[in-house]
Amino acid sequence: MTNEGSQSKGMVDVQILGETYTIKSETSPEYTQRVAQHVDRTAKEVREESGVVDQKKVAILTALAVTDQLFRMREGVEVVKGLAEKRAERLQAEVLAVVEQAPGD
């Protein structure tokens, strides 16, 4: 999992399920490594929980698991965004009420 040797700029070696892959990425090597580590952990969990050993099936199940995580995070962001917008509207109404009650200059 090093970034040394014959790698050109933007190329990062990562390991997923014991296999080494050279990834071309516009992001930092550290970020690419973190992403690959997440995929590796998820793939290992999928393999362990499902008992599936076929790499292709594990890859598909891993893609589904990571996509599920993504969708759940997006839904969570939308919920928080909605709550924040409602809170901002309430605060704006409170501020306007206070301003309207203040004696004029």
Protein Blocks (a to p, Z undefined) as FASTA:
>chain_A
ZZehjbcehiacddeehiacddddfbdfklmmmmmmmmmmmmmmmmmmnopabfklmmmm
mmmmmmmmmmmmmmmmmmmmmmmmmmmmmmmmmmmmmmmmpccZZ
